[in-house]
Every structure is written in C-alpha cells, then in structure tokens.
Amino acid sequence: MALVKNQIHFFTESAQMIKSFFSLATASAVLALVSISPAQAAVDADAAQTLFKKNDCTKCHAVDKSKKGPSLQKIAAKYKGKADGEEKVIKNMTTSPKVKLDDGTEEEHKAINTKDQAAIKNLAAWILSQ
Ligand code: HEC
C-alpha cells in the first residue's frame, strides 16, 4: 500500500514538473514572438506602394500577375530566405541593369528616382514580403 502511495506521489510530482516546463516553454515562445514582430512590422506598405506607383514600376510589375516584368510574388519567391535577396532587389532598382522584357526585347531597367536609402530598403522589403 505504501508503495502505491509513493508511486502516486511520484506521478503527481512529475505531472507538476511537466506542467511548469510547458508554461516556461510557452512563456519563452511568446517572448520570442514579441521580439521578432517589431522587425516585420517595420515594413511600411503604404509608403512602399506609393513609391512603386510614383515610379511607374506598375507599368511592368503587378503583385500577382506578370506583365512586361515578373510579378512581385515571383520576385519574392526567387529571393525569399536568401541572405542577399534584399541587396539583389535594391541593386536591380538602383543600377539600371539590362533586362529582357516579356516580348524578348532588352532595355535598361528603370532606376528608382530617389536617393533615400531607407525608402529604397523599405520598398525592397515590401516586394520581398509579397
Ligand atoms: C519597362 C518595364 C519595367 C519597369 C518600368 C520596371 N521594371 Fe522591374 N523588371 C522588368 C523586367 C523585364 C524584369 C526581369 C528581369 C530579369 O528577370 O532578368 C524586372 C525585374 C525586376 C526585379 C527583380 C530583379 C531580379 O533579380 O529578379 C525587381 C526587384 C524590379 N524589377 C523592381 C522594379 C521597380 C522597383 C521598378 C520601379 C522603379 C521597376 N521594376 C520598373 C521590367 C520593368
């Protein structure tokens, strides 16, 4: 009888330990989420879209369908998770590389008409978030 009692005691204690482990795990998961979200919320989608429209980027790019240029979702998929993705996107819109349009003709890619690095970075982050 004493043995059974001891065992019950052991189980209750273990359950308690497992419980506190999980609430600790939940607490750190919540903390991790809280510390990640400010970086993601930093993309100003309105500012990015305004800059994108003002530069006639919409003539060749749309969010979900390809026009003369690839859709933003295609561009995002190409660079998602790549360490140098943002850098590549910024380079493409600031250095006028030769690009091939959907009809096969080549032209210099339009360069963005601002030197505001924060605005350019924000636009790149927005494109990559599509
Ligand atoms: C005349 C049409 C045209 C306009 C206007 C245009 N683009 Fe593009 N863009 C293209 C084409 C075509 C490509 C595809 C290049 C390739 O895949 O080689 C491209 C590719 C891109 C890429 C992806 C580059 C890569 O490495 O895959 C980004 C980012 C981009 N454009 C951003 C912009 C932004 C921002 C603007 C406005 C400042 C803009 N584009 C205006 C035609 C255009």
Backbone and ligand atoms as CSV (ligand in chain L), in Angstrom:
chain,resi,resn,atom,element,x,y,z
A,1,MET,N,N,0.846,-1.211,0.000
A,1,MET,CA,C,0.000,0.000,0.000
A,1,MET,C,C,0.874,1.250,0.000
A,2,ALA,N,N,1.901,1.207,0.839
A,2,ALA,CA,C,2.809,2.357,0.921
A,2,ALA,C,C,3.482,2.599,-0.415
A,3,LEU,N,N,3.792,1.499,-1.096
A,3,LEU,CA,C,4.454,1.599,-2.403
A,3,LEU,C,C,3.547,2.333,-3.394
A,4,VAL,N,N,2.280,1.917,-3.416
A,4,VAL,CA,C,1.317,2.555,-4.327
A,4,VAL,C,C,1.222,4.043,-4.027
A,5,LYS,N,N,1.171,4.375,-2.763
A,5,LYS,CA,C,1.065,5.779,-2.370
A,5,LYS,C,C,2.266,6.574,-2.882
A,6,ASN,N,N,3.448,5.945,-2.719
A,6,ASN,CA,C,4.672,6.591,-3.196
A,6,ASN,C,C,4.636,6.827,-4.691
A,7,GLN,N,N,4.108,5.807,-5.371
A,7,GLN,CA,C,4.043,5.944,-6.824
A,7,GLN,C,C,3.117,7.072,-7.233
A,8,ILE,N,N,1.981,7.148,-6.557
A,8,ILE,CA,C,1.028,8.221,-6.868
A,8,ILE,C,C,1.690,9.569,-6.634
A,9,HIS,N,N,2.405,9.633,-5.513
A,9,HIS,CA,C,3.100,10.868,-5.183
A,9,HIS,C,C,4.099,11.240,-6.287
A,10,PHE,N,N,4.811,10.202,-6.757
A,10,PHE,CA,C,5.808,10.399,-7.817
A,10,PHE,C,C,5.146,10.941,-9.081
A,11,PHE,N,N,3.999,10.341,-9.437
A,11,PHE,CA,C,3.321,10.780,-10.657
A,11,PHE,C,C,2.818,12.209,-10.539
A,12,THR,N,N,2.263,12.533,-9.377
A,12,THR,CA,C,1.743,13.888,-9.204
A,12,THR,C,C,2.879,14.893,-9.346
A,13,GLU,N,N,4.005,14.542,-8.764
A,13,GLU,CA,C,5.143,15.451,-8.815
A,13,GLU,C,C,5.647,15.623,-10.249
A,14,SER,N,N,5.721,14.486,-10.977
A,14,SER,CA,C,6.190,14.559,-12.361
A,14,SER,C,C,5.256,15.410,-13.192
A,15,ALA,N,N,3.965,15.201,-12.982
A,15,ALA,CA,C,2.984,15.971,-13.751
A,15,ALA,C,C,3.179,17.463,-13.488
A,16,GLN,N,N,3.438,17.775,-12.238
A,16,GLN,CA,C,3.664,19.175,-11.867
A,16,GLN,C,C,4.879,19.733,-12.610
A,17,MET,N,N,5.945,18.895,-12.666
A,17,MET,CA,C,7.171,19.331,-13.325
A,17,MET,C,C,6.938,19.556,-14.818
A,18,ILE,N,N,6.194,18.612,-15.424
A,18,ILE,CA,C,5.912,18.730,-16.866
A,18,ILE,C,C,5.099,19.995,-17.120
A,19,LYS,N,N,4.129,20.228,-16.236
A,19,LYS,CA,C,3.291,21.422,-16.379
A,19,LYS,C,C,4.133,22.697,-16.338
A,20,SER,N,N,5.022,22.779,-15.350
A,20,SER,CA,C,5.774,24.031,-15.247
A,20,SER,C,C,6.768,24.147,-16.388
A,21,PHE,N,N,7.230,22.993,-16.898
A,21,PHE,CA,C,8.123,23.061,-18.064
A,21,PHE,C,C,7.379,23.670,-19.235
A,22,PHE,N,N,6.133,23.218,-19.447
A,22,PHE,CA,C,5.399,23.731,-20.597
A,22,PHE,C,C,5.023,25.194,-20.458
A,23,SER,N,N,4.699,25.606,-19.242
A,23,SER,CA,C,4.344,27.022,-19.136
A,23,SER,C,C,5.593,27.883,-19.344
A,24,LEU,N,N,6.755,27.337,-18.988
A,24,LEU,CA,C,8.009,28.058,-19.235
A,24,LEU,C,C,8.248,28.129,-20.740
A,25,ALA,N,N,8.012,26.980,-21.431
A,25,ALA,CA,C,8.209,26.922,-22.880
A,25,ALA,C,C,7.268,27.898,-23.577
A,26,THR,N,N,6.008,27.938,-23.120
A,26,THR,CA,C,5.046,28.853,-23.722
A,26,THR,C,C,5.504,30.289,-23.506
A,27,ALA,N,N,5.953,30.565,-22.291
A,27,ALA,CA,C,6.391,31.924,-21.988
A,27,ALA,C,C,7.546,32.334,-22.895
A,28,SER,N,N,8.510,31.428,-23.131
A,28,SER,CA,C,9.628,31.833,-23.986
A,28,SER,C,C,9.212,31.934,-25.445
A,29,ALA,N,N,8.226,31.109,-25.848
A,29,ALA,CA,C,7.736,31.216,-27.232
A,29,ALA,C,C,7.087,32.577,-27.438
A,30,VAL,N,N,6.294,32.995,-26.473
A,30,VAL,CA,C,5.627,34.293,-26.568
A,30,VAL,C,C,6.667,35.409,-26.602
A,31,LEU,N,N,7.664,35.284,-25.743
A,31,LEU,CA,C,8.738,36.284,-25.713
A,31,LEU,C,C,9.445,36.372,-27.060
A,32,ALA,N,N,9.726,35.206,-27.658
A,32,ALA,CA,C,10.411,35.160,-28.949
A,32,ALA,C,C,9.572,35.863,-30.001
A,33,LEU,N,N,8.263,35.604,-30.003
A,33,LEU,CA,C,7.368,36.238,-30.975
A,33,LEU,C,C,7.384,37.746,-30.806
A,34,VAL,N,N,7.320,38.179,-29.573
A,34,VAL,CA,C,7.297,39.608,-29.293
A,34,VAL,C,C,8.574,40.273,-29.792
A,35,SER,N,N,9.705,39.579,-29.635
A,35,SER,CA,C,10.947,40.211,-30.057
A,35,SER,C,C,11.149,40.138,-31.568
A,36,ILE,N,N,10.441,39.240,-32.256
A,36,ILE,CA,C,10.571,39.163,-33.718
A,36,ILE,C,C,9.674,40.206,-34.390
A,37,SER,N,N,8.464,40.384,-33.885
A,37,SER,CA,C,7.481,41.185,-34.612
A,37,SER,C,C,7.866,42.632,-34.938
A,38,PRO,N,N,8.619,43.349,-34.110
A,38,PRO,CA,C,8.921,44.729,-34.497
A,38,PRO,C,C,9.641,44.824,-35.839
A,39,ALA,N,N,10.559,43.878,-36.133
A,39,ALA,CA,C,11.302,43.902,-37.390
A,39,ALA,C,C,10.357,43.720,-38.573
A,40,GLN,N,N,9.362,42.833,-38.413
A,40,GLN,CA,C,8.438,42.597,-39.518
A,40,GLN,C,C,7.479,43.762,-39.683
A,41,ALA,N,N,7.048,44.335,-38.597
A,41,ALA,CA,C,6.109,45.447,-38.667
A,41,ALA,C,C,6.784,46.682,-39.235
A,42,ALA,N,N,8.115,46.645,-39.365
A,42,ALA,CA,C,8.853,47.811,-39.828
A,42,ALA,C,C,8.605,48.121,-41.301
A,43,VAL,N,N,8.060,47.160,-42.077
A,43,VAL,CA,C,7.764,47.443,-43.480
A,43,VAL,C,C,6.554,48.377,-43.548
A,44,ASP,N,N,6.769,49.544,-44.155
A,44,ASP,CA,C,5.673,50.493,-44.336
A,44,ASP,C,C,5.082,50.262,-45.725
A,45,ALA,N,N,4.049,49.422,-45.781
A,45,ALA,CA,C,3.479,49.011,-47.066
A,45,ALA,C,C,2.918,50.201,-47.850
A,46,ASP,N,N,2.297,51.141,-47.158
A,46,ASP,CA,C,1.719,52.302,-47.847
A,46,ASP,C,C,2.792,53.117,-48.539
A,47,ALA,N,N,3.881,53.407,-47.808
A,47,ALA,CA,C,4.979,54.186,-48.373
A,47,ALA,C,C,5.601,53.447,-49.554
A,48,ALA,N,N,5.768,52.128,-49.414
A,48,ALA,CA,C,6.364,51.325,-50.481
A,48,ALA,C,C,5.501,51.371,-51.738
A,49,GLN,N,N,4.201,51.175,-51.562
A,49,GLN,CA,C,3.298,51.172,-52.711
A,49,GLN,C,C,3.248,52.531,-53.401
A,50,THR,N,N,3.282,53.598,-52.605
A,50,THR,CA,C,3.257,54.943,-53.167
A,50,THR,C,C,4.501,55.173,-54.022
A,51,LEU,N,N,5.645,54.795,-53.507
A,51,LEU,CA,C,6.909,54.948,-54.232
A,51,LEU,C,C,6.889,54.103,-55.505
A,52,PHE,N,N,6.376,52.912,-55.387
A,52,PHE,CA,C,6.296,51.966,-56.503
A,52,PHE,C,C,5.425,52.534,-57.630
A,53,LYS,N,N,4.286,53.115,-57.250
A,53,LYS,CA,C,3.368,53.684,-58.252
A,53,LYS,C,C,3.939,54.949,-58.858
A,54,LYS,N,N,4.533,55.774,-57.994
A,54,LYS,CA,C,5.068,57.058,-58.455
A,54,LYS,C,C,6.180,56.870,-59.484
A,55,ASN,N,N,6.870,55.741,-59.413
A,55,ASN,CA,C,7.977,55.466,-60.329
A,55,ASN,C,C,7.541,54.648,-61.542
A,56,ASP,N,N,6.230,54.495,-61.718
A,56,ASP,CA,C,5.706,53.716,-62.844
A,56,ASP,C,C,6.198,52.276,-62.875
A,57,CYS,N,N,6.586,51.757,-61.746
A,57,CYS,CA,C,7.005,50.355,-61.684
A,57,CYS,C,C,5.800,49.482,-62.062
A,58,THR,N,N,4.595,50.002,-61.785
A,58,THR,CA,C,3.366,49.257,-62.047
A,58,THR,C,C,3.121,49.045,-63.543
A,59,LYS,N,N,3.836,49.810,-64.380
A,59,LYS,CA,C,3.724,49.621,-65.826
A,59,LYS,C,C,4.158,48.196,-66.192
A,60,CYS,N,N,5.116,47.678,-65.482
A,60,CYS,CA,C,5.678,46.362,-65.810
A,60,CYS,C,C,5.525,45.322,-64.708
A,61,HIS,N,N,5.181,45.765,-63.507
A,61,HIS,CA,C,5.053,44.801,-62.402
A,61,HIS,C,C,3.715,44.941,-61.700
A,62,ALA,N,N,3.087,43.809,-61.403
A,62,ALA,CA,C,1.910,43.781,-60.546
A,62,ALA,C,C,2.207,42.779,-59.445
A,63,VAL,N,N,1.419,42.834,-58.379
A,63,VAL,CA,C,1.693,41.935,-57.255
A,63,VAL,C,C,1.586,40.469,-57.662
A,64,ASP,N,N,0.447,40.115,-58.295
A,64,ASP,CA,C,0.231,38.679,-58.510
A,64,ASP,C,C,0.154,38.241,-59.969
A,65,LYS,N,N,0.403,39.166,-60.907
A,65,LYS,CA,C,0.485,38.667,-62.290
A,65,LYS,C,C,1.633,39.339,-63.035
A,66,SER,N,N,2.258,38.570,-63.918
A,66,SER,CA,C,3.394,39.093,-64.657
A,66,SER,C,C,2.903,39.947,-65.815
A,67,LYS,N,N,3.562,41.100,-65.989
A,67,LYS,CA,C,3.248,41.965,-67.124
A,67,LYS,C,C,4.486,41.935,-68.024
A,68,LYS,N,N,5.057,43.130,-68.322
A,68,LYS,CA,C,6.317,43.121,-69.080
A,68,LYS,C,C,7.431,42.535,-68.225
A,69,GLY,N,N,7.301,42.727,-66.928
A,69,GLY,CA,C,8.265,42.170,-65.978
A,69,GLY,C,C,7.567,41.148,-65.093
A,70,PRO,N,N,8.342,40.391,-64.313
A,70,PRO,CA,C,7.757,39.364,-63.437
A,70,PRO,C,C,6.887,39.968,-62.325
A,71,SER,N,N,5.918,39.183,-61.861
A,71,SER,CA,C,5.081,39.645,-60.747
A,71,SER,C,C,5.938,39.751,-59.492
A,72,LEU,N,N,5.488,40.575,-58.564
A,72,LEU,CA,C,6.259,40.744,-57.320
A,72,LEU,C,C,6.315,39.434,-56.542
A,73,GLN,N,N,5.246,38.644,-56.670
A,73,GLN,CA,C,5.245,37.355,-55.972
A,73,GLN,C,C,6.327,36.436,-56.533
A,74,LYS,N,N,6.538,36.513,-57.847
A,74,LYS,CA,C,7.601,35.712,-58.472
A,74,LYS,C,C,8.966,36.174,-57.980
A,75,ILE,N,N,9.134,37.496,-57.931
A,75,ILE,CA,C,10.414,38.053,-57.472
A,75,ILE,C,C,10.657,37.648,-56.020
A,76,ALA,N,N,9.597,37.768,-55.210
A,76,ALA,CA,C,9.722,37.426,-53.785
A,76,ALA,C,C,10.080,35.949,-53.620
A,77,ALA,N,N,9.424,35.104,-54.409
A,77,ALA,CA,C,9.674,33.659,-54.309
A,77,ALA,C,C,11.124,33.337,-54.671
A,78,LYS,N,N,11.650,34.082,-55.646
A,78,LYS,CA,C,13.028,33.846,-56.110
A,78,LYS,C,C,14.037,34.167,-55.005
A,79,TYR,N,N,13.733,35.198,-54.229
A,79,TYR,CA,C,14.719,35.652,-53.241
A,79,TYR,C,C,14.396,35.319,-51.799
A,80,LYS,N,N,13.194,34.781,-51.553
A,80,LYS,CA,C,12.783,34.530,-50.180
A,80,LYS,C,C,13.787,33.650,-49.449
A,81,GLY,N,N,14.151,34.058,-48.251
A,81,GLY,CA,C,15.046,33.254,-47.433
A,81,GLY,C,C,16.515,33.357,-47.821
A,82,LYS,N,N,16.816,34.115,-48.871
A,82,LYS,CA,C,18.222,34.280,-49.267
A,82,LYS,C,C,18.810,35.488,-48.548
A,83,ALA,N,N,19.990,35.307,-48.016
A,83,ALA,CA,C,20.621,36.364,-47.225
A,83,ALA,C,C,20.832,37.635,-48.054
A,84,ASP,N,N,21.124,37.469,-49.345
A,84,ASP,CA,C,21.415,38.648,-50.164
A,84,ASP,C,C,20.224,39.063,-51.029
A,85,GLY,N,N,19.034,38.547,-50.719
A,85,GLY,CA,C,17.837,38.846,-51.504
A,85,GLY,C,C,17.543,40.331,-51.582
A,86,GLU,N,N,17.526,40.967,-50.419
A,86,GLU,CA,C,17.195,42.388,-50.377
A,86,GLU,C,C,18.232,43.205,-51.167
A,87,GLU,N,N,19.478,42.823,-50.993
A,87,GLU,CA,C,20.574,43.517,-51.681
A,87,GLU,C,C,20.406,43.419,-53.206
A,88,LYS,N,N,20.039,42.221,-53.684
A,88,LYS,CA,C,19.854,41.994,-55.126
A,88,LYS,C,C,18.706,42.832,-55.656
A,89,VAL,N,N,17.621,42.862,-54.901
A,89,VAL,CA,C,16.445,43.627,-55.311
A,89,VAL,C,C,16.787,45.123,-55.375
A,90,ILE,N,N,17.512,45.598,-54.374
A,90,ILE,CA,C,17.907,47.008,-54.343
A,90,ILE,C,C,18.829,47.322,-55.526
A,91,LYS,N,N,19.748,46.421,-55.795
A,91,LYS,CA,C,20.679,46.616,-56.907
A,91,LYS,C,C,19.908,46.738,-58.226
A,92,ASN,N,N,18.914,45.879,-58.393
A,92,ASN,CA,C,18.147,45.880,-59.634
A,92,ASN,C,C,17.425,47.210,-59.855
A,93,MET,N,N,16.985,47.830,-58.782
A,93,MET,CA,C,16.223,49.074,-58.976
A,93,MET,C,C,17.079,50.330,-58.829
A,94,THR,N,N,18.391,50.162,-58.613
A,94,THR,CA,C,19.228,51.362,-58.483
A,94,THR,C,C,20.358,51.426,-59.514
A,95,THR,N,N,20.672,50.322,-60.182
A,95,THR,CA,C,21.846,50.334,-61.064
A,95,THR,C,C,21.523,50.180,-62.548
A,96,SER,N,N,20.238,50.221,-62.900
A,96,SER,CA,C,19.804,50.092,-64.303
A,96,SER,C,C,20.470,48.953,-65.072
A,97,PRO,N,N,20.318,47.718,-64.618
A,97,PRO,CA,C,20.892,46.606,-65.383
A,97,PRO,C,C,20.077,46.368,-66.653
A,98,LYS,N,N,20.682,45.729,-67.651
A,98,LYS,CA,C,19.946,45.347,-68.867
A,98,LYS,C,C,18.990,44.227,-68.502
A,99,VAL,N,N,17.713,44.383,-68.836
A,99,VAL,CA,C,16.754,43.304,-68.579
A,99,VAL,C,C,16.006,42.959,-69.853
A,100,LYS,N,N,15.515,41.740,-69.888
A,100,LYS,CA,C,14.743,41.279,-71.035
A,100,LYS,C,C,13.268,41.395,-70.703
A,101,LEU,N,N,12.515,42.109,-71.545
A,101,LEU,CA,C,11.072,42.212,-71.334
A,101,LEU,C,C,10.403,40.920,-71.813
A,102,ASP,N,N,9.123,40.784,-71.469
A,102,ASP,CA,C,8.411,39.549,-71.824
A,102,ASP,C,C,8.335,39.320,-73.331
A,103,ASP,N,N,8.482,40.424,-74.135
A,103,ASP,CA,C,8.423,40.252,-75.589
A,103,ASP,C,C,9.802,39.976,-76.202
A,104,GLY,N,N,10.790,39.798,-75.352
A,104,GLY,CA,C,12.121,39.432,-75.841
A,104,GLY,C,C,13.056,40.612,-76.070
A,105,THR,N,N,12.514,41.839,-76.093
A,105,THR,CA,C,13.390,42.998,-76.293
A,105,THR,C,C,14.141,43.312,-74.999
A,106,GLU,N,N,15.299,43.941,-75.165
A,106,GLU,CA,C,16.103,44.285,-73.992
A,106,GLU,C,C,16.097,45.784,-73.770
A,107,GLU,N,N,16.088,46.173,-72.537
A,107,GLU,CA,C,16.263,47.598,-72.231
A,107,GLU,C,C,16.866,47.748,-70.850
A,108,GLU,N,N,17.333,48.969,-70.569
A,108,GLU,CA,C,17.881,49.196,-69.238
A,108,GLU,C,C,16.735,49.280,-68.249
A,109,HIS,N,N,16.879,48.592,-67.158
A,109,HIS,CA,C,15.810,48.604,-66.161
A,109,HIS,C,C,15.680,49.985,-65.545
A,110,LYS,N,N,14.457,50.364,-65.291
A,110,LYS,CA,C,14.209,51.670,-64.695
A,110,LYS,C,C,14.867,51.774,-63.318
A,111,ALA,N,N,15.529,52.915,-63.090
A,111,ALA,CA,C,16.114,53.152,-61.771
A,111,ALA,C,C,15.132,53.975,-60.952
A,112,ILE,N,N,15.069,53.694,-59.692
A,112,ILE,CA,C,14.145,54.414,-58.818
A,112,ILE,C,C,14.611,55.866,-58.670
A,113,ASN,N,N,13.658,56.796,-58.635
A,113,ASN,CA,C,14.051,58.211,-58.652
A,113,ASN,C,C,14.225,58.830,-57.266
A,114,THR,N,N,14.759,58.049,-56.359
A,114,THR,CA,C,15.044,58.623,-55.043
A,114,THR,C,C,16.407,58.133,-54.557
A,115,LYS,N,N,17.048,58.961,-53.724
A,115,LYS,CA,C,18.330,58.541,-53.138
A,115,LYS,C,C,18.119,58.170,-51.675
A,116,ASP,N,N,16.870,58.229,-51.240
A,116,ASP,CA,C,16.528,57.931,-49.854
A,116,ASP,C,C,16.694,56.423,-49.587
A,117,GLN,N,N,17.821,56.075,-48.969
A,117,GLN,CA,C,18.148,54.656,-48.773
A,117,GLN,C,C,17.108,53.919,-47.928
A,118,ALA,N,N,16.560,54.616,-46.950
A,118,ALA,CA,C,15.560,53.977,-46.080
A,118,ALA,C,C,14.310,53.642,-46.887
A,119,ALA,N,N,13.922,54.578,-47.783
A,119,ALA,CA,C,12.729,54.357,-48.605
A,119,ALA,C,C,12.968,53.219,-49.596
A,120,ILE,N,N,14.179,53.143,-50.151
A,120,ILE,CA,C,14.522,52.084,-51.105
A,120,ILE,C,C,14.523,50.723,-50.397
A,121,LYS,N,N,15.113,50.715,-49.202
A,121,LYS,CA,C,15.167,49.482,-48.404
A,121,LYS,C,C,13.751,49.020,-48.042
A,122,ASN,N,N,12.914,49.994,-47.695
A,122,ASN,CA,C,11.533,49.677,-47.338
A,122,ASN,C,C,10.789,49.077,-48.536
A,123,LEU,N,N,11.022,49.651,-49.731
A,123,LEU,CA,C,10.375,49.142,-50.942
A,123,LEU,C,C,10.840,47.709,-51.220
A,124,ALA,N,N,12.140,47.473,-51.070
A,124,ALA,CA,C,12.685,46.130,-51.307
A,124,ALA,C,C,12.073,45.126,-50.331
A,125,ALA,N,N,11.970,45.525,-49.068
A,125,ALA,CA,C,11.398,44.630,-48.048
A,125,ALA,C,C,9.934,44.335,-48.370
A,126,TRP,N,N,9.229,45.361,-48.881
A,126,TRP,CA,C,7.813,45.170,-49.229
A,126,TRP,C,C,7.678,44.199,-50.398
A,127,ILE,N,N,8.523,44.383,-51.416
A,127,ILE,CA,C,8.495,43.480,-52.582
A,127,ILE,C,C,8.741,42.040,-52.113
A,128,LEU,N,N,9.724,41.883,-51.235
A,128,LEU,CA,C,10.068,40.538,-50.774
A,128,LEU,C,C,9.002,39.930,-49.858
A,129,SER,N,N,8.103,40.766,-49.354
A,129,SER,CA,C,7.064,40.240,-48.460
A,129,SER,C,C,5.818,39.815,-49.240
A,130,GLN,N,N,5.850,39.915,-50.567
A,130,GLN,CA,C,4.655,39.559,-51.365
A,130,GLN,C,C,4.544,38.050,-51.569
L,1,HEC,C1,C,9.757,48.662,-68.734
L,1,HEC,C2,C,9.320,47.661,-67.805
L,1,HEC,C3,C,9.798,47.739,-66.351
L,1,HEC,C4,C,9.632,48.771,-65.458
L,1,HEC,C5,C,9.008,50.145,-65.697
L,1,HEC,C6,C,10.150,48.294,-64.189
L,1,HEC,N1,N,10.616,47.012,-64.321
L,1,HEC,FE1,FE,11.396,45.858,-62.839
L,1,HEC,N2,N,11.754,44.389,-64.168
L,1,HEC,C7,C,11.402,44.397,-65.517
L,1,HEC,C8,C,11.815,43.160,-66.145
L,1,HEC,C9,C,11.610,42.769,-67.595
L,1,HEC,C10,C,12.435,42.391,-65.121
L,1,HEC,C11,C,13.022,40.984,-65.261
L,1,HEC,C12,C,14.494,40.991,-65.235
L,1,HEC,C13,C,15.030,39.602,-65.392
L,1,HEC,O1,O,14.419,38.644,-64.917
L,1,HEC,O2,O,16.084,39.492,-65.996
L,1,HEC,C14,C,12.367,43.196,-63.900
L,1,HEC,C15,C,12.856,42.770,-62.689
L,1,HEC,C16,C,12.686,43.471,-61.513
L,1,HEC,C17,C,13.108,42.981,-60.220
L,1,HEC,C18,C,13.711,41.610,-59.948
L,1,HEC,C19,C,15.134,41.508,-60.345
L,1,HEC,C20,C,15.635,40.106,-60.214
L,1,HEC,O3,O,16.797,39.982,-59.869
L,1,HEC,O4,O,14.890,39.145,-60.436
L,1,HEC,C21,C,12.794,43.947,-59.314
L,1,HEC,C22,C,13.038,43.918,-57.823
L,1,HEC,C23,C,12.189,45.044,-60.043
L,1,HEC,N3,N,12.144,44.721,-61.381
L,1,HEC,C24,C,11.737,46.190,-59.445
L,1,HEC,C25,C,11.249,47.273,-60.159
L,1,HEC,C26,C,10.950,48.561,-59.561
L,1,HEC,C27,C,11.069,48.884,-58.090
L,1,HEC,C28,C,10.525,49.373,-60.569
L,1,HEC,C29,C,10.191,50.827,-60.493
L,1,HEC,C30,C,11.267,51.699,-60.079
L,1,HEC,C31,C,10.556,48.586,-61.790
L,1,HEC,N4,N,10.998,47.324,-61.501
L,1,HEC,C32,C,10.181,49.048,-63.035
L,1,HEC,C33,C,10.741,45.413,-66.163
L,1,HEC,C34,C,10.422,46.630,-65.619
